[in-house]
Amino acid sequence: MKKRNVLIAEDNQIIAQDLKIAINKFGFNITDLVSNEVEVKNSIKKNKPDIILMDISLNDKKNGIDIVKDIYLKEYIPVIYLTAVESDEVVSKALETSPIAYLTKPYRSTELKSALNLSLSKKTQTRFHLDKRYIDLGFDYSFDYKNLHLYYKNKVQKLSSKELKFLTLLIEAKGALVSFDTIENNVWDAEPISNDAIRLMVFRLRKKLNFRLFESVFAYGFRLYKNIKF
């Protein structure tokens, strides 16, 4: 079985080395030891880790939570937070990123091992299932309903504002038919628009999505292939 790669973001070098030894014993590979935002992002680009072990209180302009949020604008990598901070405010902010685990220092080896093993199953799924903000659309696509980002295989897809409004409309319909009138009212803000103009926008979007996710219903409108459950 191929070893999974772990990126350790920890500014205390003694703790970082201790983590490296422990995680290696668990059967994981360490891609890098980093201590700030620039190093984290460069290492992700270079080494493609499967899991990030992130210290929240990095000695940097941004804390670990904000760095993770930036990462998630481009791709999803399971994160385990490790920190000495236990305030309700910090925990609440950390949970917004749906981490695999939130471990406090000094960490227990058994808890760390369990969190790493749990991250393996999360990585094989189509993005988060820890809250209803992230919606599995099928075909390796998922949707961040809070930030309005479409992901394909955990990579953010670039959509125009109208394409994004249209797709959000379909998702909110949960698989039900969305009529041309509804699209005109919501995507074009009730500005008069022809059905042909709508079809052109939809065609461009379907090309971007490899003609997946939704279908046209002749003369009526469009709907998702998959029934969505919030």
C-alpha positions in Angstrom: 0.0 0.0 0.0 1.3 3.4 -1.0 2.3 5.6 2.0 0.3 8.7 2.4 2.1 12.0 2.5 1.8 14.4 5.4 2.9 18.1 5.5 3.8 19.3 9.0 3.3 23.1 9.6 4.8 23.7 13.0 7.1 26.6 14.1 8.5 24.8 17.1 11.3 22.7 15.6 11.5 20.3 18.6 7.8 19.6 18.4 8.0 19.3 14.6 10.8 16.7 14.8 8.9 14.8 17.4 5.8 14.7 15.2 7.9 13.6 12.2 9.2 10.6 14.2 5.8 9.6 15.5 4.1 9.9 12.1 6.8 7.9 10.4 6.2 5.2 12.9 2.5 5.2 12.0 3.4 4.4 8.4 3.1 7.8 6.9 5.6 9.7 4.8 6.6 13.3 5.8 6.8 15.6 2.7 8.2 18.6 4.6 8.5 20.5 7.8 7.4 24.2 7.4 6.7 27.1 9.7 4.9 29.9 7.8 2.4 30.6 5.1 4.8 30.9 2.2 6.5 27.7 3.0 3.2 25.9 3.4 1.9 27.0 0.0 5.2 26.3 -1.8 5.4 22.9 -0.2 1.9 22.0 -1.3 2.6 23.0 -4.9 5.9 21.1 -4.9 5.1 17.9 -2.9 1.3 17.5 -3.2 0.6 16.2 0.4 -2.4 14.1 1.2 -2.8 15.5 4.7 -1.8 18.7 6.5 -0.9 18.8 10.2 -1.4 22.5 11.0 -0.3 24.3 14.1 -2.9 27.1 14.6 -0.5 29.5 16.4 2.3 29.9 13.7 4.7 32.7 14.2 3.5 34.4 11.1 1.2 37.2 9.9 -1.6 34.6 9.4 -2.6 31.9 11.8 -3.0 28.3 10.7 -6.8 28.6 10.3 -6.5 31.5 7.8 -3.8 29.7 5.9 -6.1 26.7 5.5 -8.9 28.9 4.3 -6.6 30.3 1.6 -5.7 26.8 0.6 -9.3 25.8 0.3 -9.9 28.6 -2.3 -7.8 26.5 -4.7 -8.0 22.9 -3.5 -9.1 20.6 -0.6 -6.5 18.7 1.5 -7.7 17.1 4.8 -6.4 19.1 7.8 -5.6 18.1 11.4 -5.2 21.1 13.7 -2.6 20.8 16.5 -2.6 23.7 19.0 -2.2 24.8 22.6 -5.1 27.2 22.2 -8.5 25.9 23.5 -10.6 29.1 23.5 -14.2 28.7 22.2 -13.6 31.5 19.6 -10.6 29.8 18.1 -12.2 26.3 18.1 -15.3 27.8 16.4 -13.2 29.4 13.7 -11.3 26.2 13.2 -14.5 24.2 12.8 -15.5 26.5 10.0 -12.9 24.7 7.8 -14.3 21.2 8.7 -11.0 19.7 10.0 -10.5 16.0 10.4 -9.5 16.7 14.1 -8.6 19.4 16.5 -5.8 18.1 18.8 -4.5 20.0 21.8 -0.9 20.0 23.0 0.6 18.0 24.4 -1.0 15.6 22.0 -1.6 11.9 22.6 0.0 9.5 20.1 -3.2 7.4 19.9 -5.3 10.5 19.1 -2.9 11.6 16.4 -2.8 8.1 14.8 -6.6 7.9 14.8 -6.9 11.3 13.2 -4.4 10.4 10.5 -6.2 7.2 9.7 -9.5 9.0 9.6 -8.1 11.5 7.1 -7.5 8.6 4.7 -11.2 7.9 4.4 -12.0 11.6 4.0 -9.5 12.0 1.2 -11.2 9.2 -0.8 -14.6 10.9 -0.6 -15.8 13.7 -2.8 -15.0 16.5 -0.4 -16.5 17.3 3.0 -19.5 15.6 4.5 -19.1 17.1 8.0 -21.6 19.9 7.4 -24.3 20.8 4.8 -22.2 23.7 3.5 -20.4 21.3 1.2 -22.6 19.4 -1.3 -21.6 16.3 -3.3 -22.9 16.8 -6.9 -21.5 13.6 -8.3 -19.0 13.1 -11.1 -16.2 14.2 -8.7 -17.8 17.6 -8.4 -18.7 19.3 -5.1 -20.1 22.8 -4.2 -19.1 25.1 -1.3 -22.5 26.6 -0.6 -21.2 29.2 1.8 -18.4 30.7 -0.4 -20.0 29.7 -3.7 -17.1 27.7 -5.1 -17.4 24.7 -7.5 -14.8 22.0 -7.1 -13.8 19.3 -9.5 -11.5 16.7 -7.9 -10.9 19.2 -5.1 -9.8 21.9 -7.5 -11.7 25.2 -7.7 -13.4 25.7 -11.1 -13.5 29.2 -12.7 -17.1 30.2 -13.6 -18.6 33.6 -14.6 -21.0 35.3 -12.3 -24.0 34.3 -14.3 -22.8 30.7 -14.6 -22.4 30.6 -10.8 -25.8 32.0 -10.2 -27.3 29.5 -12.6 -25.6 26.6 -11.0 -26.6 27.7 -7.5 -30.2 28.0 -8.7 -30.1 24.4 -9.9 -28.5 23.2 -6.6 -31.2 25.0 -4.6 -33.8 23.3 -6.7 -32.4 19.9 -5.4 -32.9 18.2 -8.7 -36.3 19.7 -9.6 -36.9 21.4 -12.9 -35.8 25.1 -13.1 -37.8 27.0 -15.8 -36.5 29.6 -18.2 -38.5 32.3 -16.5 -37.0 31.4 -13.1 -33.5 31.6 -14.7 -34.3 35.0 -16.2 -35.6 36.4 -12.9 -32.7 35.1 -10.8 -29.6 35.0 -13.1 -30.4 38.2 -15.1 -32.3 39.9 -12.3 -35.5 40.0 -14.3 -33.9 41.8 -17.2 -35.7 40.7 -20.4 -33.5 38.0 -22.1 -34.2 35.5 -24.8 -34.2 31.7 -24.2 -31.5 31.5 -26.9 -29.2 33.7 -24.8 -29.9 31.5 -21.8 -29.1 28.4 -23.9 -25.8 30.0 -25.0 -24.7 30.7 -21.4 -25.7 27.2 -20.4 -23.9 25.6 -23.4 -20.6 27.4 -22.4 -21.1 26.2 -18.8 -21.7 22.6 -19.9 -18.5 22.6 -22.0 -16.6 23.7 -18.9 -18.2 20.8 -16.9 -17.6 18.2 -19.7 -21.4 18.1 -20.2 -22.0 16.7 -16.7 -24.0 17.7 -13.7 -27.2 18.9 -15.3 -29.5 18.3 -18.3 -31.9 20.3 -20.5 -35.6 19.6 -20.6 -36.8 20.6 -24.0 -38.8 23.9 -24.0 -39.0 23.9 -20.2 -35.6 24.5 -18.6 -32.9 22.6 -16.8 -32.3 20.3 -13.8 -29.4 18.5 -12.0 -28.8 14.9 -12.8 -28.6 14.2 -9.1 -31.2 14.9 -6.5 -29.6 17.0 -3.8 -30.2 16.5 -0.1 -29.3 19.3 2.3 
